């Protein structure tokens, strides 16, 4: 169950990062509210996952899901650059997430 919580926490991290971008510095009420609600949900689910997962594993995977997810949203939704170096960096982050999961005792 901890891994499910962690995956959902990572997805909510992507949501709040995107909503924060749309909030235009917290000047737009709806995206600002979505940002805050998604943040609270993300942190809450991360806390639940950390009950049984090691800190280093949980935090690394949570931030990695958010980083790669925000990168993909930036490219697919916001039209940001998808250079070879940026894609390679995202693949390296994903490789690290897989290795962290495989090395976790939980």
C-alpha positions as a printed Julia matrix, in Angstrom:
106×3 Matrix{Float64}:
  0.0    0.0     0.0
  2.91   2.37    0.71
  3.99   2.24   -2.92
  0.48   3.15   -4.06
  0.47   6.11   -1.66
  3.87   7.15   -2.96
  2.8    6.92   -6.6
 -0.31   9.01   -5.93
  1.77  11.53   -3.99
  4.09  11.83   -6.98
  1.16  12.35   -9.34
 -0.22  15.08   -7.1
  3.22  16.7    -7.15
  2.93  16.94  -10.93
 -0.55  18.45  -10.56
  0.58  21.12   -8.1
  3.65  22.02  -10.15
  1.52  22.52  -13.26
 -1.19  24.39  -11.36
  1.47  26.62   -9.81
  2.69  27.52  -13.29
 -0.89  28.35  -14.28
 -1.4   30.42  -11.12
  0.9   33.13  -12.5
  2.62  33.72   -9.17
 -0.52  32.95   -7.16
 -2.42  35.81   -8.82
 -5.11  33.54  -10.31
 -7.46  32.09   -7.66
 -8.49  28.74   -9.17
 -5.02  27.47  -10.13
 -3.73  28.8    -6.79
 -6.36  26.78   -4.91
 -5.59  23.66   -6.96
 -1.9   24.13   -6.16
 -2.5   24.3    -2.42
 -4.96  21.39   -2.33
 -2.69  19.18   -4.44
  0.3   20.1    -2.25
 -1.53  19.11    0.91
 -2.66  15.84   -0.67
  0.82  15.11   -1.99
  2.5   15.73    1.35
 -0.15  13.74    3.19
  0.25  10.72    0.94
  4.03  11.0     1.15
  3.74  10.96    4.93
  1.62   7.8     4.79
  4.13   6.13    2.48
  6.97   7.04    4.84
  5.37   5.02    7.6
  6.84   1.9     6.04
  9.29   3.06    3.35
 12.78   4.38    4.11
 13.08   8.17    4.01
 15.69   8.18    1.26
 13.69   5.86   -0.96
 10.34   7.58   -0.47
 11.63  11.11   -0.88
 13.82  10.31   -3.89
 11.03   8.53   -5.74
  8.48  11.22   -4.85
 10.69  14.01   -6.17
 11.69  11.95   -9.2
  8.09  11.3   -10.2
  7.4   15.0    -9.84
 10.5   16.06  -11.75
 10.0   13.72  -14.69
  6.24  14.3   -14.72
  6.63  18.08  -14.69
  9.22  17.77  -17.45
  6.77  15.77  -19.59
  3.88  18.17  -18.89
  6.15  21.04  -19.83
  6.93  19.45  -23.18
  3.51  18.02  -24.03
  1.23  20.73  -22.63
  3.3   23.9   -22.41
  5.39  23.42  -25.54
  8.76  23.52  -23.79
 11.92  22.38  -25.57
 12.59  18.63  -25.86
 16.31  18.59  -26.6
 18.39  15.43  -26.58
 20.21  16.54  -23.44
 16.97  17.24  -21.52
 15.52  13.88  -22.57
 18.73  12.13  -21.53
 18.58  13.85  -18.15
 14.97  12.68  -17.65
 15.96   9.12  -18.6
 18.78   9.21  -16.07
 16.37  10.36  -13.37
 14.0    7.51  -14.28
 16.9    5.04  -14.16
 17.73   6.26  -10.67
 14.11   5.78   -9.6
 14.11   2.2   -10.84
 17.37   1.47   -9.03
 16.06   3.07   -5.84
 12.9    0.91   -6.0
 14.9   -2.26   -6.67
 17.24  -1.54   -3.76
 14.43  -0.88   -1.3
 13.77  -3.6     1.28
 10.07  -2.7     1.55
